[in-house]
Amino acid sequence: MTHTLDTRTTVLLLLPVSILMLVFFVWPLALVGWNSFYNATSGAVSLSAYYSLSTSTLFYRVLANTLQISCVATLVSLVLGYVIALHLAGMDARRRAPYMILVMLPFWTSILVKSFAFTVVLGDRGLVNQAIGWLSAPLGPALHLEMLFNRVGVIIGMSNYLLPFMVFPILASLLAQNASLRRVAEIMGAGPVRIFLRITLPLSLPGVLAGVLMSMTLAMGMYITPALLGGRRDMMMANLVDFYTRQTLDWNLASAIAIVLLALSALLIGALMRVQRNRALFQ
């Protein structure tokens, strides 16, 4: 037996969350959009901030950094996340539970704390370099890898943060697959690699697309990780917004950068949703 809510009850139930979204999301976003057009100094409304961005070498360099770092971090998270999800999908529910907790650990720790922890782990005298030096000592001079205040540290820190957002959607797609499909393929003589490429991977693509969508969107807006683990050449869009709001006090330009970043995220979401919709039509 199903129950339907009348219009008044539906409105009353949606009213609190609607007010919350209006006050804490729509209104601040509208202010940012207005500030990107309104110049408080001259009191005029214009596209001068967007014109300044279109002629700024710094903006294009930071935009390229943002796209490159986001794509690499998403790709690393995808590879690691798919392997982890595939391993978890092969376990029974009881054995899977403690490993799921380990995957969720990044959610329970502040990204600021984790980024500071990586400065200890990846530093010149950090745990990783000490282990590498100890292993390479018998072969000659101890090896030392620069993994802090450069692109490597940023990718490692961002991948650690994004990994759960990649694991859970892929795991859900893998668990939803019918196990009899693999058994039938085995009976017909297909090997593990062929079964993975022809059955497991195609059926898990919705989870892959969802994970890529969330990871890429989050990566493009990263601020703390590139600020703490990256160098001067690893500035991202969020760091550029911070630069214009705290150092040059150019809120007009900072708001325009934020709107551009929002537009890029919206384009990414639209493109991935279109790919998913086209894939569903051809199935």
Helices and strands as residue ranges (DSSP letters): H 7-21, I 22-26, H 27-37, E 38-39, E 44-45, H 48-54, H 57-89, H 93-104, G 105-108, H 111-121, H 127-136, G 137-139, H 151-175, H 179-187, H 192-195, I 196-200, H 201-203, H 205-220, H 224-229, G 232-234, H 237-246, H 251-281
